Amino acid sequence: MIVPQIAFWAAKKGINLVGTADWTHPLWLRELKENLEEAGEGIYKIQNPNFKIQNKFQVQNLPPSGGTPPKAVAKFENGVYFILATEVSSIYSQGGRVRRIHNLVLAPSFAVVEKINEKLRHAGVNLLADGRPTTGLSCPQLCELIFSVDKNCLIIPCHVWTPWFSLYGANSGFSSIEECFGKYADYIYAVETGLSSDPAMNWRIKELDNRAIVSFSDAHSPQKLGREATVFAFSENKIPNSKLQIPNFSFKTIVEAIKKQQIAYTIEFYPEEGKYHYTGHRNCRVRQSPEETRRLGEICPVCGKRLTVGVMERVEKLSNLEIKKLREKITEEKDRWGVRWITSERRPPYVMLVPLMEILAEAMNSGVFSQNILNEYNKLTDFFGSEFAVLVKVPVEEIAKISGRKVAEGIEKVRRGDIVVEPGYDGVFGTVKIWPESKDVAKVEEQGQMSLF
């Protein structure tokens, strides 16, 4: 996860704006400053002139025409750019409970980043300890510190439903944004879904009606980039009589688009595949749906300890909208490539996808990170331009010509939602089956920080 590798994999995925992550860490901040230069207002690119990324497959008109989805989305032709982003972990006591909240912070410049870091040091935060620093500052105190440096910074609660480290988390979170952020609640313009929830689950929460629902990959390895993404629609930026390439967006336009909910669409992980979708206890292999938990309770029937309450159950507890009423407002539409788009009134559409490597692994009956899967992945992305293009844009007949009928069929089934997912629970990833009769394919789980999610 060094800057050139992040850019290389972002291009393979079809991402043209990626968060730097971890600018609070002094060594990584030095790495960022040595490798990046400003390409636009608050947007950065790689300094090395020999490192060029060209994405020959321009993705346009992805959502179905007509209705809510816009007719154009940002192109990838200008390469890969970076925005200064970091994650901060707040662990503190409030209301007689220990709170553990992760927040994403977007900053407009390195100068602002350095001032924030200096204030965090003065507040006693050890920035060298981890890429995602841990502080005893409450969420309101963190907001006060950051906005005192630059009011243009953006704070977004991360993976808001996971049990242990999130805004709505069952074990250490709150029941509302106001309860968590106090007088700064009105400055929280968006929440991030996390891998275990999708936009429709968040649409059930009334206080999110006027806030954006965004999705990010939360990647801890380059291959995981793009498993979730937020797509913005901006007009193309042309410079008369110049070959200079600059991004057709800026820090300000990204922040404004989030504040005003001007999002084209989001790309989502199947929430059932997330580690905490259902309630359960992995040591005892107990997994319960919300309906089962209402009937059986939250105590493990094997060991007698409390179960880890899953995201789906937590959503139902805080929900202001019954599932039946919500379903009446949700619409599904397939575009000409057979991709199923989901939307609701006044909300951007979203699409649920399975990462290409997982599709290839099941189609080819091989491990996700085996060499033959990587070879096939490279062949497809090199030929068609990006993973997103393969997943949502390229005709399946063309995919079959490159990788065979089985792979094309798998992508087609994912596009229309014709898959089976055994929900994840208590830190165990859910299992995707594109062909129910296929054997389980070994999945390599990330270690270290990822285990927290």
C-alpha positions as a Markdown table, in Angstrom:
| # | Residue | x | y | z |
|---|---|---|---|---|
| 1 | Met | 0.0 | 0.0 | 0.0 |
| 2 | Ile | 2.5 | 2.6 | -1.2 |
| 3 | Val | 1.4 | 5.5 | -3.3 |
| 4 | Pro | 2.3 | 4.1 | -6.8 |
| 5 | Gln | 0.7 | 0.7 | -6.0 |
| 6 | Ile | -2.5 | 2.4 | -4.7 |
| 7 | Ala | -2.7 | 4.4 | -7.9 |
| 8 | Phe | -1.9 | 1.3 | -10.1 |
| 9 | Trp | -4.7 | -0.7 | -8.5 |
| 10 | Ala | -7.1 | 2.2 | -8.4 |
| 11 | Ala | -6.7 | 2.4 | -12.2 |
| 12 | Lys | -7.2 | -1.4 | -12.6 |
| 13 | Lys | -10.4 | -1.1 | -10.5 |
| 14 | Gly | -11.7 | 2.0 | -12.4 |
| 15 | Ile | -11.3 | 4.5 | -9.6 |
| 16 | Asn | -10.0 | 8.0 | -10.4 |
| 17 | Leu | -10.2 | 9.5 | -6.9 |
| 18 | Val | -8.8 | 7.6 | -3.9 |
| 19 | Gly | -8.2 | 8.6 | -0.3 |
| 20 | Thr | -4.6 | 8.8 | 0.9 |
| 21 | Ala | -5.5 | 7.4 | 4.3 |
| 22 | Asp | -3.4 | 7.8 | 7.5 |
| 23 | Trp | -2.1 | 11.4 | 7.0 |
| 24 | Thr | -2.0 | 11.6 | 10.8 |
| 25 | His | 1.0 | 9.3 | 10.8 |
| 26 | Pro | 4.3 | 11.3 | 10.5 |
| 27 | Leu | 6.1 | 8.7 | 8.3 |
| 28 | Trp | 3.2 | 8.2 | 6.0 |
| 29 | Leu | 2.6 | 11.9 | 5.7 |
| 30 | Arg | 6.2 | 12.3 | 4.7 |
| 31 | Glu | 5.7 | 9.6 | 2.1 |
| 32 | Leu | 2.6 | 11.4 | 0.7 |
| 33 | Lys | 4.4 | 14.8 | 0.5 |
| 34 | Glu | 7.3 | 13.2 | -1.3 |
| 35 | Asn | 5.1 | 11.4 | -3.9 |
| 36 | Leu | 2.2 | 13.7 | -4.5 |
| 37 | Glu | 1.8 | 17.2 | -6.0 |
| 38 | Glu | -1.3 | 19.3 | -6.2 |
| 39 | Ala | -3.2 | 18.7 | -9.5 |
| 40 | Gly | -6.2 | 21.0 | -8.6 |
| 41 | Glu | -7.7 | 22.6 | -5.6 |
| 42 | Gly | -7.2 | 20.1 | -2.8 |
| 43 | Ile | -6.7 | 17.2 | -5.3 |
| 44 | Tyr | -3.3 | 15.5 | -5.8 |
| 45 | Lys | -1.5 | 13.4 | -8.3 |
| 46 | Ile | 1.7 | 11.4 | -8.4 |
| 47 | Gln | 4.8 | 13.5 | -8.9 |
| 48 | Asn | 6.8 | 10.9 | -10.9 |
| 49 | Pro | 6.4 | 11.9 | -14.5 |
| 50 | Asn | 7.3 | 8.4 | -15.6 |
| 51 | Phe | 4.4 | 6.9 | -13.8 |
| 52 | Lys | 1.5 | 7.2 | -16.1 |
| 53 | Ile | -1.9 | 5.6 | -15.8 |
| 54 | Gln | -4.1 | 5.5 | -18.8 |
| 55 | Asn | -7.6 | 4.0 | -18.7 |
| 56 | Lys | -8.6 | 3.3 | -22.2 |
| 57 | Phe | -12.1 | 2.2 | -21.3 |
| 58 | Gln | -14.2 | 5.3 | -20.5 |
| 59 | Val | -17.2 | 4.5 | -18.5 |
| 60 | Gln | -20.3 | 6.5 | -19.3 |
| 61 | Asn | -24.1 | 6.2 | -18.9 |
| 62 | Leu | -23.8 | 3.4 | -16.3 |
| 63 | Pro | -27.2 | 3.9 | -14.6 |
| 64 | Pro | -30.3 | 3.2 | -16.7 |
| 65 | Ser | -31.5 | 6.2 | -18.7 |
| 66 | Gly | -34.6 | 8.0 | -17.6 |
| 67 | Gly | -35.9 | 8.3 | -14.1 |
| 68 | Thr | -33.7 | 9.3 | -11.2 |
| 69 | Pro | -30.2 | 8.1 | -12.4 |
| 70 | Pro | -28.2 | 10.7 | -14.2 |
| 71 | Lys | -27.1 | 10.3 | -17.8 |
| 72 | Ala | -23.4 | 10.8 | -17.3 |
| 73 | Val | -20.7 | 10.1 | -14.7 |
| 74 | Ala | -17.1 | 11.2 | -14.2 |
| 75 | Lys | -14.7 | 9.8 | -16.7 |
| 76 | Phe | -11.5 | 8.0 | -15.7 |
| 77 | Glu | -9.4 | 9.3 | -18.6 |
| 78 | Asn | -7.5 | 11.9 | -16.6 |
| 79 | Gly | -5.8 | 9.2 | -14.5 |
| 80 | Val | -5.9 | 8.6 | -10.7 |
| 81 | Tyr | -6.0 | 11.4 | -8.2 |
| 82 | Phe | -5.8 | 11.5 | -4.4 |
| 83 | Ile | -7.7 | 13.3 | -1.7 |
| 84 | Leu | -6.3 | 13.8 | 1.8 |
| 85 | Ala | -8.2 | 11.4 | 4.0 |
| 86 | Thr | -7.6 | 9.8 | 7.3 |
| 87 | Glu | -9.5 | 7.8 | 10.0 |
| 88 | Val | -9.5 | 8.6 | 13.7 |
| 89 | Ser | -10.6 | 6.3 | 16.5 |
| 90 | Ser | -12.2 | 8.0 | 19.5 |
| 91 | Ile | -12.5 | 5.9 | 22.7 |
| 92 | Tyr | -14.1 | 7.7 | 25.6 |
| 93 | Ser | -16.8 | 7.4 | 28.2 |
| 94 | Gln | -20.2 | 9.0 | 27.9 |
| 95 | Gly | -23.5 | 8.2 | 29.6 |
| 96 | Gly | -21.9 | 5.5 | 31.7 |
| 97 | Arg | -20.7 | 3.5 | 28.7 |
| 98 | Val | -17.4 | 3.2 | 26.8 |
| 99 | Arg | -17.8 | 4.7 | 23.3 |
| 100 | Arg | -15.7 | 3.6 | 20.4 |
| 101 | Ile | -16.3 | 5.7 | 17.3 |
| 102 | His | -14.3 | 5.8 | 14.0 |
| 103 | Asn | -14.5 | 9.0 | 11.9 |
| 104 | Leu | -13.2 | 9.8 | 8.5 |
| 105 | Val | -11.6 | 13.2 | 8.1 |
| 106 | Leu | -11.1 | 14.9 | 4.7 |
| 107 | Ala | -8.7 | 17.9 | 4.6 |
| 108 | Pro | -8.2 | 20.4 | 1.8 |
| 109 | Ser | -4.4 | 20.7 | 1.9 |
| 110 | Phe | -1.1 | 19.5 | 3.5 |
| 111 | Ala | -0.9 | 22.8 | 5.4 |
| 112 | Val | -4.3 | 22.0 | 7.1 |
| 113 | Val | -3.2 | 18.4 | 7.8 |
| 114 | Glu | 0.0 | 19.6 | 9.6 |
| 115 | Lys | -2.0 | 22.0 | 11.8 |
| 116 | Ile | -4.5 | 19.3 | 12.7 |
| 117 | Asn | -1.7 | 16.9 | 13.5 |
| 118 | Glu | 0.0 | 19.5 | 15.7 |
| 119 | Lys | -3.2 | 20.0 | 17.7 |
| 120 | Leu | -3.7 | 16.2 | 18.1 |
| 121 | Arg | -0.2 | 16.0 | 19.5 |
| 122 | His | -1.0 | 18.7 | 22.0 |
| 123 | Ala | -4.1 | 16.8 | 22.9 |
| 124 | Gly | -1.9 | 13.9 | 23.9 |
| 125 | Val | -2.5 | 11.7 | 20.8 |
| 126 | Asn | 0.4 | 9.4 | 19.9 |
| 127 | Leu | 0.4 | 9.7 | 16.1 |
| 128 | Leu | 3.3 | 7.3 | 15.7 |
| 129 | Ala | 1.4 | 4.4 | 17.3 |
| 130 | Asp | -0.9 | 3.5 | 14.4 |
| 131 | Gly | -2.0 | 4.7 | 11.0 |
| 132 | Arg | -5.4 | 5.2 | 12.5 |
| 133 | Pro | -4.7 | 7.1 | 15.7 |
| 134 | Thr | -6.6 | 6.5 | 18.9 |
| 135 | Thr | -7.7 | 9.5 | 21.0 |
| 136 | Gly | -9.6 | 10.0 | 24.2 |
| 137 | Leu | -11.3 | 13.0 | 22.6 |
| 138 | Ser | -15.0 | 12.7 | 22.3 |
| 139 | Cys | -16.7 | 13.2 | 18.9 |
| 140 | Pro | -17.7 | 16.8 | 19.7 |
| 141 | Gln | -14.2 | 17.5 | 20.9 |
| 142 | Leu | -12.7 | 16.0 | 17.8 |
| 143 | Cys | -15.0 | 18.2 | 15.6 |
| 144 | Glu | -14.0 | 21.3 | 17.6 |
| 145 | Leu | -10.3 | 20.6 | 17.1 |
| 146 | Ile | -10.6 | 19.9 | 13.4 |
| 147 | Phe | -13.0 | 22.8 | 12.5 |
| 148 | Ser | -10.9 | 25.2 | 14.6 |
| 149 | Val | -8.1 | 24.6 | 12.0 |
| 150 | Asp | -10.3 | 24.7 | 8.9 |
| 151 | Lys | -14.1 | 24.8 | 8.7 |
| 152 | Asn | -13.9 | 23.3 | 5.2 |
| 153 | Cys | -12.8 | 19.9 | 6.5 |
| 154 | Leu | -15.4 | 17.2 | 6.3 |
| 155 | Ile | -16.1 | 14.6 | 9.0 |
| 156 | Ile | -17.9 | 11.4 | 8.1 |
| 157 | Pro | -18.7 | 8.7 | 10.6 |
| 158 | Cys | -17.2 | 5.4 | 9.3 |
| 159 | His | -18.9 | 2.0 | 8.8 |
| 160 | Val | -21.7 | 3.3 | 11.0 |
| 161 | Trp | -23.4 | 0.0 | 12.0 |
| 162 | Thr | -20.5 | -2.3 | 12.9 |
| 163 | Pro | -20.9 | -3.4 | 16.6 |
| 164 | Trp | -17.6 | -2.3 | 18.1 |
| 165 | Phe | -16.3 | 0.9 | 16.5 |
| 166 | Ser | -19.1 | 3.0 | 15.0 |
| 167 | Leu | -21.8 | 5.7 | 15.5 |
| 168 | Tyr | -24.8 | 3.3 | 15.7 |
| 169 | Gly | -22.8 | 0.3 | 16.9 |
| 170 | Ala | -24.7 | -2.0 | 19.3 |
| 171 | Asn | -21.8 | -2.4 | 21.7 |
| 172 | Ser | -20.2 | 1.0 | 21.9 |
| 173 | Gly | -22.2 | 3.5 | 19.8 |
| 174 | Phe | -25.2 | 5.8 | 20.1 |
| 175 | Ser | -28.8 | 5.9 | 19.0 |
| 176 | Ser | -28.6 | 9.1 | 17.1 |
| 177 | Ile | -26.1 | 11.6 | 15.5 |
| 178 | Glu | -27.1 | 14.3 | 17.9 |
| 179 | Glu | -26.4 | 12.1 | 20.9 |
| 180 | Cys | -23.0 | 11.3 | 19.5 |
| 181 | Phe | -21.9 | 14.7 | 18.1 |
| 182 | Gly | -23.9 | 17.2 | 20.2 |
| 183 | Lys | -23.8 | 20.7 | 18.9 |
| 184 | Tyr | -21.8 | 19.5 | 15.9 |
| 185 | Ala | -24.6 | 17.2 | 14.6 |
| 186 | Asp | -25.6 | 19.7 | 11.9 |
| 187 | Tyr | -22.0 | 19.5 | 10.5 |
| 188 | Ile | -22.3 | 15.7 | 9.9 |
| 189 | Tyr | -23.5 | 15.7 | 6.3 |
| 190 | Ala | -23.0 | 12.1 | 5.5 |
| 191 | Val | -22.5 | 8.6 | 6.9 |
| 192 | Glu | -20.6 | 5.7 | 5.4 |
| 193 | Thr | -22.6 | 2.4 | 5.0 |
| 194 | Gly | -19.7 | 0.0 | 5.8 |
| 195 | Leu | -19.5 | -3.5 | 4.3 |
| 196 | Ser | -22.4 | -4.9 | 6.4 |
| 197 | Ser | -25.1 | -2.5 | 5.4 |
| 198 | Asp | -26.4 | -1.0 | 2.1 |
| 199 | Pro | -28.2 | 2.3 | 1.4 |
| 200 | Ala | -31.7 | 0.8 | 1.7 |
| 201 | Met | -31.0 | -0.2 | 5.3 |
| 202 | Asn | -29.9 | 3.3 | 6.0 |
| 203 | Trp | -32.9 | 4.8 | 4.3 |
| 204 | Arg | -35.0 | 3.4 | 7.2 |
| 205 | Ile | -33.3 | 5.9 | 9.7 |
| 206 | Lys | -35.2 | 9.2 | 9.7 |
| 207 | Glu | -32.3 | 11.4 | 10.7 |
| 208 | Leu | -30.5 | 10.3 | 7.6 |
| 209 | Asp | -33.2 | 11.6 | 5.3 |
| 210 | Asn | -31.3 | 14.8 | 4.8 |
| 211 | Arg | -27.8 | 13.3 | 4.9 |
| 212 | Ala | -25.8 | 11.6 | 2.1 |
| 213 | Ile | -25.2 | 7.9 | 2.2 |
| 214 | Val | -21.7 | 7.2 | 1.0 |
| 215 | Ser | -19.7 | 4.0 | 0.5 |
| 216 | Phe | -15.9 | 3.5 | 0.5 |
| 217 | Ser | -13.7 | 0.4 | 0.2 |
| 218 | Asp | -12.0 | 0.7 | 3.6 |
| 219 | Ala | -9.2 | -1.2 | 1.9 |
| 220 | His | -6.2 | -2.6 | 3.9 |
| 221 | Ser | -4.6 | -4.1 | 0.7 |
| 222 | Pro | -4.6 | -2.8 | -2.8 |
| 223 | Gln | -6.7 | -5.7 | -4.2 |
| 224 | Lys | -9.5 | -4.6 | -1.9 |
| 225 | Leu | -9.8 | -1.2 | -3.4 |
| 226 | Gly | -13.2 | -0.5 | -5.0 |
| 227 | Arg | -15.2 | -3.2 | -3.2 |
| 228 | Glu | -17.4 | -0.2 | -2.4 |
| 229 | Ala | -17.3 | 3.2 | -4.0 |
| 230 | Thr | -19.2 | 6.5 | -4.3 |
| 231 | Val | -19.6 | 8.0 | -7.8 |
| 232 | Phe | -20.0 | 11.7 | -8.6 |
| 233 | Ala | -21.2 | 13.3 | -11.8 |
| 234 | Phe | -19.2 | 16.4 | -12.8 |
| 235 | Ser | -19.0 | 18.2 | -16.1 |
| 236 | Glu | -15.8 | 17.7 | -18.1 |
| 237 | Asn | -13.1 | 20.3 | -17.4 |
| 238 | Lys | -11.6 | 21.6 | -20.6 |
| 239 | Ile | -8.7 | 24.0 | -21.0 |
| 240 | Pro | -8.6 | 25.9 | -24.3 |
| 241 | Asn | -5.4 | 25.5 | -26.4 |
| 242 | Ser | -3.8 | 23.3 | -23.8 |
| 243 | Lys | -2.9 | 19.6 | -23.5 |
| 244 | Leu | -2.6 | 19.9 | -19.7 |
| 245 | Gln | -4.8 | 17.4 | -17.9 |
| 246 | Ile | -6.4 | 18.4 | -14.6 |
| 247 | Pro | -9.2 | 16.7 | -12.7 |
| 248 | Asn | -12.8 | 17.9 | -13.5 |
| 249 | Phe | -13.4 | 18.1 | -9.7 |
| 250 | Ser | -11.9 | 19.7 | -6.6 |
| 251 | Phe | -11.9 | 19.2 | -2.9 |
| 252 | Lys | -14.6 | 21.9 | -2.7 |
| 253 | Thr | -16.9 | 20.3 | -5.4 |
| 254 | Ile | -16.5 | 16.8 | -3.7 |
| 255 | Val | -17.5 | 18.2 | -0.3 |
| 256 | Glu | -20.4 | 20.3 | -1.8 |
| 257 | Ala | -21.7 | 17.2 | -3.7 |
| 258 | Ile | -21.7 | 15.3 | -0.4 |
| 259 | Lys | -23.4 | 18.1 | 1.6 |
| 260 | Lys | -26.1 | 18.5 | -1.1 |
| 261 | Gln | -26.5 | 14.8 | -1.7 |
| 262 | Gln | -25.5 | 15.3 | -5.3 |
| 263 | Ile | -24.2 | 11.7 | -5.8 |
| 264 | Ala | -24.7 | 9.8 | -9.0 |
| 265 | Tyr | -24.8 | 6.4 | -7.4 |
| 266 | Thr | -22.8 | 4.1 | -5.1 |
| 267 | Ile | -21.3 | 0.7 | -5.7 |
| 268 | Glu | -22.0 | -1.7 | -2.8 |
| 269 | Phe | -20.7 | -4.9 | -1.3 |
| 270 | Tyr | -23.5 | -7.4 | -0.7 |
| 271 | Pro | -24.2 | -6.5 | 3.0 |
| 272 | Glu | -24.8 | -10.1 | 3.8 |
| 273 | Glu | -21.2 | -10.7 | 2.9 |
| 274 | Gly | -20.0 | -8.3 | 5.6 |
| 275 | Lys | -18.6 | -9.7 | 8.8 |
| 276 | Tyr | -21.4 | -8.4 | 11.1 |
| 277 | His | -24.6 | -8.6 | 9.1 |
| 278 | Tyr | -26.3 | -11.1 | 11.4 |
| 279 | Thr | -26.3 | -11.6 | 15.1 |
| 280 | Gly | -24.2 | -14.5 | 16.4 |
| 281 | His | -21.3 | -16.0 | 18.2 |
| 282 | Arg | -18.5 | -17.4 | 16.1 |
| 283 | Asn | -16.9 | -19.5 | 18.7 |
| 284 | Cys | -20.1 | -21.5 | 19.1 |
| 285 | Arg | -21.1 | -21.2 | 15.4 |
| 286 | Val | -24.4 | -19.6 | 16.3 |
| 287 | Arg | -25.9 | -17.3 | 13.7 |
| 288 | Gln | -29.4 | -15.7 | 14.0 |
| 289 | Ser | -31.5 | -13.5 | 11.8 |
| 290 | Pro | -33.4 | -10.6 | 13.4 |
| 291 | Glu | -36.5 | -12.7 | 13.4 |
| 292 | Glu | -34.8 | -15.5 | 15.1 |
| 293 | Thr | -33.2 | -13.2 | 17.7 |
| 294 | Arg | -36.6 | -11.7 | 18.5 |
| 295 | Arg | -37.8 | -15.3 | 19.2 |
| 296 | Leu | -34.7 | -16.7 | 20.8 |
| 297 | Gly | -33.1 | -13.7 | 22.5 |
| 298 | Glu | -29.5 | -12.3 | 22.5 |
| 299 | Ile | -27.9 | -15.0 | 24.7 |
| 300 | Cys | -25.9 | -17.7 | 23.1 |
| 301 | Pro | -27.7 | -21.1 | 23.5 |
| 302 | Val | -24.4 | -22.9 | 23.5 |
| 303 | Cys | -22.2 | -21.0 | 26.0 |
| 304 | Gly | -24.7 | -18.7 | 27.7 |
| 305 | Lys | -22.7 | -15.5 | 26.8 |
| 306 | Arg | -24.3 | -12.5 | 25.1 |
| 307 | Leu | -24.3 | -12.7 | 21.3 |
| 308 | Thr | -22.7 | -10.0 | 19.1 |
| 309 | Val | -25.7 | -8.1 | 17.9 |
| 310 | Gly | -25.6 | -7.8 | 14.1 |
| 311 | Val | -26.0 | -4.8 | 11.8 |
| 312 | Met | -29.4 | -6.0 | 10.5 |
| 313 | Glu | -30.9 | -6.3 | 14.0 |
| 314 | Arg | -29.5 | -3.0 | 15.1 |
| 315 | Val | -31.0 | -1.3 | 12.0 |
| 316 | Glu | -34.4 | -2.7 | 12.9 |
| 317 | Lys | -34.1 | -1.5 | 16.5 |
| 318 | Leu | -33.4 | 2.1 | 15.4 |
| 319 | Ser | -35.6 | 2.1 | 12.3 |
| 320 | Asn | -38.3 | 4.6 | 11.8 |
| 321 | Leu | -39.7 | 2.9 | 8.7 |
| 322 | Glu | -41.1 | -0.6 | 8.6 |
| 323 | Ile | -39.7 | -2.9 | 5.9 |
| 324 | Lys | -43.1 | -3.2 | 4.2 |
| 325 | Lys | -43.5 | 0.5 | 3.8 |
| 326 | Leu | -39.8 | 0.8 | 2.6 |
| 327 | Arg | -40.3 | -1.9 | 0.0 |
| 328 | Glu | -43.2 | 0.1 | -1.4 |
| 329 | Lys | -40.8 | 3.0 | -2.1 |
| 330 | Ile | -37.9 | 1.0 | -3.5 |
| 331 | Thr | -37.7 | 0.4 | -7.3 |
| 332 | Glu | -35.4 | -1.8 | -9.3 |
| 333 | Glu | -34.5 | -1.3 | -12.9 |
| 334 | Lys | -32.2 | -3.2 | -15.2 |
| 335 | Asp | -30.1 | -1.4 | -17.8 |
| 336 | Arg | -29.2 | -2.7 | -21.2 |
| 337 | Trp | -26.2 | -4.6 | -19.8 |
| 338 | Gly | -28.5 | -6.5 | -17.4 |
| 339 | Val | -27.2 | -4.6 | -14.3 |
| 340 | Arg | -29.8 | -4.3 | -11.5 |
| 341 | Trp | -30.0 | -0.7 | -10.1 |
| 342 | Ile | -31.9 | -0.1 | -6.8 |
| 343 | Thr | -33.3 | 3.3 | -5.9 |
| 344 | Ser | -35.9 | 5.1 | -3.9 |
| 345 | Glu | -37.6 | 8.5 | -4.2 |
| 346 | Arg | -35.2 | 11.3 | -3.7 |
| 347 | Arg | -32.3 | 9.0 | -3.3 |
| 348 | Pro | -29.4 | 8.1 | -5.6 |
| 349 | Pro | -29.4 | 4.6 | -7.0 |
| 350 | Tyr | -27.0 | 1.9 | -6.1 |
| 351 | Val | -25.7 | -1.4 | -7.4 |
| 352 | Met | -24.6 | -4.4 | -5.4 |
| 353 | Leu | -21.6 | -6.3 | -6.9 |
| 354 | Val | -19.3 | -9.2 | -6.0 |
| 355 | Pro | -15.6 | -8.4 | -6.5 |
| 356 | Leu | -14.3 | -9.7 | -9.8 |
| 357 | Met | -11.7 | -11.9 | -8.2 |
| 358 | Glu | -14.4 | -13.7 | -6.2 |
| 359 | Ile | -16.4 | -14.3 | -9.3 |
| 360 | Leu | -13.3 | -15.7 | -11.1 |
| 361 | Ala | -12.4 | -17.9 | -8.1 |
| 362 | Glu | -15.8 | -19.6 | -8.1 |
| 363 | Ala | -16.0 | -19.9 | -11.9 |
| 364 | Met | -12.5 | -21.4 | -12.0 |
| 365 | Asn | -12.8 | -23.3 | -8.7 |
| 366 | Ser | -9.6 | -21.8 | -7.4 |
| 367 | Gly | -8.4 | -19.7 | -4.4 |
| 368 | Val | -9.2 | -16.0 | -4.6 |
| 369 | Phe | -5.6 | -14.9 | -4.5 |
| 370 | Ser | -4.1 | -17.8 | -6.5 |
| 371 | Gln | -1.8 | -17.0 | -9.4 |
| 372 | Asn | -4.2 | -18.3 | -12.1 |
| 373 | Ile | -7.0 | -16.0 | -10.7 |
| 374 | Leu | -4.7 | -13.0 | -10.7 |
| 375 | Asn | -3.6 | -13.8 | -14.3 |
| 376 | Glu | -7.2 | -14.0 | -15.5 |
| 377 | Tyr | -8.1 | -10.8 | -13.6 |
| 378 | Asn | -5.2 | -9.0 | -15.3 |
| 379 | Lys | -6.3 | -10.3 | -18.7 |
| 380 | Leu | -9.8 | -9.0 | -18.3 |
| 381 | Thr | -9.0 | -5.6 | -16.7 |
| 382 | Asp | -6.1 | -5.0 | -19.2 |
| 383 | Phe | -8.4 | -5.8 | -22.2 |
| 384 | Phe | -11.5 | -3.9 | -21.0 |
| 385 | Gly | -9.9 | -1.2 | -19.0 |
| 386 | Ser | -11.0 | -1.7 | -15.5 |
| 387 | Glu | -12.8 | -4.0 | -13.1 |
| 388 | Phe | -15.8 | -1.8 | -12.9 |
| 389 | Ala | -16.1 | -1.8 | -16.6 |
| 390 | Val | -16.1 | -5.7 | -16.6 |
| 391 | Leu | -18.6 | -5.9 | -13.8 |
| 392 | Val | -21.2 | -3.4 | -15.1 |
| 393 | Lys | -20.5 | -2.2 | -18.6 |
| 394 | Val | -18.9 | -4.8 | -21.0 |
| 395 | Pro | -21.4 | -7.1 | -22.8 |
| 396 | Val | -21.2 | -10.6 | -21.4 |
| 397 | Glu | -20.7 | -11.9 | -24.9 |
| 398 | Glu | -17.4 | -10.0 | -25.1 |
| 399 | Ile | -16.4 | -11.3 | -21.7 |
| 400 | Ala | -17.0 | -14.8 | -22.9 |
| 401 | Lys | -14.6 | -14.3 | -25.8 |
| 402 | Ile | -11.8 | -13.4 | -23.4 |
| 403 | Ser | -12.4 | -15.6 | -20.3 |
| 404 | Gly | -15.0 | -18.3 | -21.4 |
| 405 | Arg | -18.7 | -18.9 | -20.9 |
| 406 | Lys | -18.5 | -19.8 | -17.2 |
| 407 | Val | -16.9 | -16.5 | -16.2 |
| 408 | Ala | -19.3 | -14.5 | -18.4 |
| 409 | Glu | -22.3 | -16.4 | -16.8 |
| 410 | Gly | -21.0 | -15.6 | -13.3 |
| 411 | Ile | -20.8 | -11.9 | -14.1 |
| 412 | Glu | -24.2 | -12.0 | -15.7 |
| 413 | Lys | -25.7 | -13.7 | -12.6 |
| 414 | Val | -24.1 | -11.1 | -10.3 |
| 415 | Arg | -25.5 | -8.2 | -12.4 |
| 416 | Arg | -29.0 | -9.4 | -12.1 |
| 417 | Gly | -28.7 | -10.4 | -8.4 |
| 418 | Asp | -29.1 | -14.1 | -9.0 |
| 419 | Ile | -26.8 | -15.3 | -6.2 |
| 420 | Val | -27.0 | -16.8 | -2.8 |
| 421 | Val | -25.2 | -15.3 | 0.2 |
| 422 | Glu | -24.9 | -16.9 | 3.6 |
| 423 | Pro | -24.8 | -13.9 | 6.0 |
| 424 | Gly | -21.7 | -13.1 | 8.0 |
| 425 | Tyr | -21.8 | -12.7 | 11.7 |
| 426 | Asp | -19.6 | -11.9 | 14.7 |
| 427 | Gly | -16.5 | -11.2 | 12.6 |
| 428 | Val | -17.0 | -14.0 | 10.1 |
| 429 | Phe | -17.4 | -13.0 | 6.4 |
| 430 | Gly | -20.5 | -14.1 | 4.7 |
| 431 | Thr | -20.2 | -16.6 | 1.9 |
| 432 | Val | -21.2 | -15.8 | -1.7 |
| 433 | Lys | -22.4 | -18.6 | -3.9 |
| 434 | Ile | -23.0 | -17.7 | -7.6 |
| 435 | Trp | -23.7 | -21.3 | -8.4 |
| 436 | Pro | -25.3 | -22.9 | -5.3 |
| 437 | Glu | -23.9 | -26.3 | -6.2 |
| 438 | Ser | -20.3 | -25.1 | -6.4 |
| 439 | Lys | -17.7 | -25.9 | -3.7 |
| 440 | Asp | -16.6 | -23.4 | -1.2 |
| 441 | Val | -13.6 | -21.4 | -2.4 |
| 442 | Ala | -11.0 | -20.5 | 0.3 |
| 443 | Lys | -11.1 | -16.8 | 1.2 |
| 444 | Val | -8.0 | -15.2 | 2.6 |
| 445 | Glu | -9.1 | -12.8 | 5.4 |
| 446 | Glu | -7.1 | -9.7 | 6.1 |
| 447 | Gln | -5.2 | -9.6 | 9.4 |
| 448 | Gly | -4.4 | -6.9 | 11.8 |
| 449 | Gln | -6.7 | -3.8 | 11.8 |
| 450 | Met | -9.2 | -5.4 | 9.5 |
| 451 | Ser | -10.2 | -7.8 | 12.3 |
| 452 | Leu | -11.7 | -4.9 | 14.2 |
| 453 | Phe | -14.4 | -4.6 | 11.6 |
